[in-house]
Amino acid sequence: MPVSRLVNRNVVAGRGRTSMRLEPELWDALSEICEREEQDMSTLVRQVESAGHIGGRTSAIRVFILNYYRMAATEVGHAAFGHGPMPRSRLPELTRSAA
């Protein structure tokens, strides 16, 4: 039987502390969004929940991450949608990967 890649983490959501299971890449993406938007993860999860996505919390988070990056695939896109600036901590990493 294959081992699941999903990572279980606790977050504070609408009704208190709960757990979510996401792929490591999605946890990384969610952390990046939190850094860019200068929000903690629990606040962001509560905002996503309040948007009223049909389906569970984890599904809502996955769709939120996808839509966030689709709307803002470039710095111009980030600026157009009012997202925060590129965190300085990510600039060296992006410069290395572009070379």
Phi and psi in degrees as GROMACS dihedral restraints (atoms count N, CA, C in turn):
[ dihedral_restraints ]
;  ai    aj    ak    al  type     phi  dphi    fc
    3     4     5     6     1   -67.9    20    10
    4     5     6     7     1   148.2    20    10
    6     7     8     9     1   -83.8    20    10
    7     8     9    10     1   136.6    20    10
    9    10    11    12     1   -69.4    20    10
   10    11    12    13     1   140.2    20    10
   12    13    14    15     1   -86.2    20    10
   13    14    15    16     1    -9.6    20    10
   15    16    17    18     1   -64.7    20    10
   16    17    18    19     1   140.6    20    10
   18    19    20    21     1  -111.3    20    10
   19    20    21    22     1   128.2    20    10
   21    22    23    24     1   -93.7    20    10
   22    23    24    25     1   126.7    20    10
   24    25    26    27     1  -136.3    20    10
   25    26    27    28     1   151.7    20    10
   27    28    29    30     1   -91.3    20    10
   28    29    30    31     1   139.1    20    10
   30    31    32    33     1  -136.8    20    10
   31    32    33    34     1   160.8    20    10
   33    34    35    36     1   -98.2    20    10
   34    35    36    37     1   121.4    20    10
   36    37    38    39     1  -119.3    20    10
   37    38    39    40     1  -164.2    20    10
   39    40    41    42     1   -52.3    20    10
   40    41    42    43     1   -39.6    20    10
   42    43    44    45     1  -105.7    20    10
   43    44    45    46     1    17.5    20    10
   45    46    47    48     1   112.4    20    10
   46    47    48    49     1  -162.1    20    10
   48    49    50    51     1   -69.5    20    10
   49    50    51    52     1   135.0    20    10
   51    52    53    54     1  -148.5    20    10
   52    53    54    55     1   173.6    20    10
   54    55    56    57     1  -118.2    20    10
   55    56    57    58     1   152.3    20    10
   57    58    59    60     1  -133.4    20    10
   58    59    60    61     1   146.7    20    10
   60    61    62    63     1  -116.5    20    10
   61    62    63    64     1   116.9    20    10
   63    64    65    66     1  -134.3    20    10
   64    65    66    67     1   160.6    20    10
   66    67    68    69     1   -65.3    20    10
   67    68    69    70     1   149.8    20    10
   69    70    71    72     1   -55.3    20    10
   70    71    72    73     1   -37.2    20    10
   72    73    74    75     1   -64.0    20    10
   73    74    75    76     1   -35.5    20    10
   75    76    77    78     1   -73.3    20    10
   76    77    78    79     1   -35.9    20    10
   78    79    80    81     1   -61.4    20    10
   79    80    81    82     1   -41.8    20    10
   81    82    83    84     1   -62.0    20    10
   82    83    84    85     1   -45.6    20    10
   84    85    86    87     1   -62.2    20    10
   85    86    87    88     1   -42.2    20    10
   87    88    89    90     1   -64.4    20    10
   88    89    90    91     1   -39.4    20    10
   90    91    92    93     1   -63.9    20    10
   91    92    93    94     1   -41.0    20    10
   93    94    95    96     1   -62.7    20    10
   94    95    96    97     1   -42.3    20    10
   96    97    98    99     1   -62.9    20    10
   97    98    99   100     1   -43.6    20    10
   99   100   101   102     1   -59.7    20    10
  100   101   102   103     1   -42.7    20    10
  102   103   104   105     1   -63.9    20    10
  103   104   105   106     1   -46.9    20    10
  105   106   107   108     1   -62.4    20    10
  106   107   108   109     1   -40.7    20    10
  108   109   110   111     1   -89.1    20    10
  109   110   111   112     1    -0.8    20    10
  111   112   113   114     1    53.6    20    10
  112   113   114   115     1    50.2    20    10
  114   115   116   117     1  -131.5    20    10
  115   116   117   118     1   151.9    20    10
  117   118   119   120     1   -82.3    20    10
  118   119   120   121     1   162.1    20    10
  120   121   122   123     1   -62.5    20    10
  121   122   123   124     1   -39.2    20    10
  123   124   125   126     1   -63.7    20    10
  124   125   126   127     1   -40.4    20    10
  126   127   128   129     1   -63.1    20    10
  127   128   129   130     1   -44.6    20    10
  129   130   131   132     1   -63.5    20    10
  130   131   132   133     1   -43.1    20    10
  132   133   134   135     1   -61.8    20    10
  133   134   135   136     1   -42.5    20    10
  135   136   137   138     1   -62.6    20    10
  136   137   138   139     1   -39.5    20    10
  138   139   140   141     1   -64.4    20    10
  139   140   141   142     1   -42.4    20    10
  141   142   143   144     1   -63.3    20    10
  142   143   144   145     1   -44.1    20    10
  144   145   146   147     1   -60.5    20    10
  145   146   147   148     1   -40.6    20    10
  147   148   149   150     1   -69.5    20    10
  148   149   150   151     1   -15.7    20    10
  150   151   152   153     1   -71.2    20    10
  151   152   153   154     1   -14.4    20    10
  153   154   155   156     1    79.2    20    10
  154   155   156   157     1    34.6    20    10
  156   157   158   159     1   -61.6    20    10
  157   158   159   160     1   134.3    20    10
  159   160   161   162     1   -77.9    20    10
  160   161   162   163     1   125.0    20    10
  162   163   164   165     1   122.6    20    10
  163   164   165   166     1  -175.7    20    10
  165   166   167   168     1   -80.6    20    10
  166   167   168   169     1   173.5    20    10
  168   169   170   171     1   -59.8    20    10
  169   170   171   172     1   -46.2    20    10
  171   172   173   174     1   -63.6    20    10
  172   173   174   175     1   -41.2    20    10
  174   175   176   177     1   -61.1    20    10
  175   176   177   178     1   -43.9    20    10
  177   178   179   180     1   -60.8    20    10
  178   179   180   181     1   -39.9    20    10
  180   181   182   183     1   -67.0    20    10
  181   182   183   184     1   -43.3    20    10
  183   184   185   186     1   -60.5    20    10
  184   185   186   187     1   -45.3    20    10
  186   187   188   189     1   -66.0    20    10
  187   188   189   190     1   -40.2    20    10
  189   190   191   192     1   -59.4    20    10
  190   191   192   193     1   -47.6    20    10
  192   193   194   195     1   -60.2    20    10
  193   194   195   196     1   -47.2    20    10
  195   196   197   198     1   -58.6    20    10
  196   197   198   199     1   -49.9    20    10
  198   199   200   201     1   -64.4    20    10
  199   200   201   202     1   -37.3    20    10
  201   202   203   204     1   -58.9    20    10
  202   203   204   205     1   -50.4    20    10
  204   205   206   207     1   -74.2    20    10
  205   206   207   208     1   -29.3    20    10
  207   208   209   210     1   -68.5    20    10
  208   209   210   211     1   -41.0    20    10
  210   211   212   213     1   -71.9    20    10
  211   212   213   214     1   -26.0    20    10
  213   214   215   216     1  -129.2    20    10
  214   215   216   217     1    56.2    20    10
  216   217   218   219     1   -75.2    20    10
  217   218   219   220     1   -11.6    20    10
  219   220   221   222     1  -133.7    20    10
  220   221   222   223     1   168.6    20    10
  222   223   224   225     1   -61.6    20    10
  223   224   225   226     1   -36.3    20    10
  225   226   227   228     1   -62.1    20    10
  226   227   228   229     1   -42.1    20    10
  228   229   230   231     1   -63.6    20    10
  229   230   231   232     1   -41.2    20    10
  231   232   233   234     1   -60.6    20    10
  232   233   234   235     1   -44.8    20    10
  234   235   236   237     1   -64.4    20    10
  235   236   237   238     1   -41.7    20    10
  237   238   239   240     1   -64.1    20    10
  238   239   240   241     1   -31.6    20    10
  240   241   242   243     1   -97.3    20    10
  241   242   243   244     1     6.4    20    10
  243   244   245   246     1    75.5    20    10
  244   245   246   247     1    18.6    20    10
  246   247   248   249     1   -74.4    20    10
  247   248   249   250     1   160.3    20    10
  249   250   251   252     1   -66.2    20    10
  250   251   252   253     1   167.8    20    10
  252   253   254   255     1   -72.6    20    10
  253   254   255   256     1   164.4    20    10
  255   256   257   258     1   -61.5    20    10
  256   257   258   259     1   124.3    20    10
  258   259   260   261     1   -61.1    20    10
  259   260   261   262     1   135.8    20    10
  261   262   263   264     1   -58.9    20    10
  262   263   264   265     1   -29.5    20    10
  264   265   266   267     1   -64.6    20    10
  265   266   267   268     1   -21.6    20    10
  267   268   269   270     1   -92.2    20    10
  268   269   270   271     1   -17.1    20    10
  270   271   272   273     1   -60.4    20    10
  271   272   273   274     1   -47.0    20    10
  273   274   275   276     1   -60.2    20    10
  274   275   276   277     1   -38.3    20    10
  276   277   278   279     1   -63.7    20    10
  277   278   279   280     1   -43.1    20    10
  279   280   281   282     1   -70.0    20    10
  280   281   282   283     1   -34.7    20    10
  282   283   284   285     1   -65.2    20    10
  283   284   285   286     1   -41.8    20    10
  285   286   287   288     1   -63.9    20    10
  286   287   288   289     1   -43.6    20    10
  288   289   290   291     1   -71.3    20    10
  289   290   291   292     1   -23.6    20    10
  291   292   293   294     1   -80.4    20    10
  292   293   294   295     1   -20.0    20    10
